[in-house]
Amino acid sequence: MYKIIFHNHQRIYEIYANSVSMSDLFGFIDVSNLVFAEAGQLLVDVAEEKLRAEFQGVEHSLIPMQAIIRIDQVAERGTARISELGQQGNIMTFPGVPTPRRD
């Protein structure tokens, strides 16, 4: 199982998936088999339910490599969540490859 942390629209997403691989589409990471808490659990985490609703019906999610902050292989699932970018400290995207100037 993998914990994937990435940023999207000024938010930090932390999700769990059973499969992470390079996509056939250049520059993207393929994340599939997302894992969420069991629907019948006694305690309901609002943030995780929001993520479950956002990714409902998604088989594969292609995440740009520039958006990936970290990918960890973990023994057990933690809590999936979304947080605002300012709550995580100083997170910046890795600069892209500079394009040569044409004069």
C-alpha positions in Angstrom: 0.0 0.0 0.0 1.2 3.5 -0.8 0.6 6.9 0.7 0.6 9.6 -2.0 0.9 13.3 -1.0 0.3 15.8 -3.8 -1.0 19.3 -4.3 -3.9 20.5 -6.4 -5.6 23.9 -6.5 -3.9 25.3 -3.4 -4.7 22.1 -1.4 -2.6 19.2 -0.2 -4.1 15.8 -0.8 -3.0 12.7 1.2 -4.5 9.5 -0.3 -3.8 5.8 0.0 -3.7 3.4 -2.9 -2.7 -0.2 -3.6 -1.1 0.6 -7.0 1.2 3.4 -8.1 3.1 3.3 -11.4 4.4 5.5 -14.2 1.7 6.3 -16.7 2.0 5.8 -20.4 1.2 9.5 -20.7 4.5 11.2 -20.2 4.9 13.2 -17.0 2.1 11.6 -15.0 1.9 9.1 -12.2 -0.9 6.5 -12.4 -2.6 5.9 -9.0 -5.2 3.2 -8.9 -7.1 1.0 -6.4 -7.7 3.9 -3.9 -8.3 2.8 -0.3 -10.6 4.5 2.1 -12.1 3.6 5.5 -14.8 1.0 5.6 -18.2 2.5 5.0 -19.7 0.9 8.1 -17.2 2.3 10.7 -18.6 3.9 13.8 -16.5 7.1 13.5 -16.8 9.0 10.3 -14.1 11.4 9.3 -15.6 14.3 7.3 -12.4 14.9 5.3 -12.1 11.3 4.3 -15.8 11.2 3.2 -15.1 14.3 1.1 -12.2 12.6 -0.6 -14.3 9.4 -1.1 -17.0 11.5 -2.8 -14.4 13.3 -5.0 -12.8 10.1 -6.2 -16.0 8.0 -6.4 -16.1 6.0 -9.6 -12.4 6.7 -10.4 -10.4 3.7 -11.5 -7.2 5.4 -12.4 -6.1 8.9 -11.4 -3.2 10.5 -13.4 -1.3 13.0 -11.2 1.3 15.2 -12.8 4.8 14.5 -11.5 5.3 18.2 -10.6 2.3 17.9 -8.2 3.7 15.0 -6.3 5.3 15.9 -3.0 6.0 12.4 -1.6 5.1 8.7 -2.2 5.7 6.3 0.7 5.1 2.5 0.8 3.3 1.9 4.1 2.3 -1.2 6.0 -1.2 0.0 6.9 -3.6 2.7 5.8 -3.7 6.0 7.7 -6.3 8.7 7.4 -6.8 10.2 4.0 -7.2 14.0 4.1 -7.2 17.3 2.3 -5.6 20.4 3.9 -5.1 23.9 2.8 -1.6 24.7 1.3 -0.8 27.2 4.0 -1.2 24.6 6.8 1.7 22.5 5.6 4.5 25.0 5.7 6.6 26.1 2.7 5.7 23.7 -0.1 6.7 24.7 -3.6 6.6 22.9 -6.9 9.8 21.7 -8.4 10.7 24.0 -11.2 10.1 22.7 -14.7 12.7 22.2 -17.4 13.7 25.6 -18.8 13.1 26.0 -22.5 15.8 27.5 -24.6 15.4 31.0 -25.9 14.9 31.4 -29.6 16.2 34.7 -30.9 
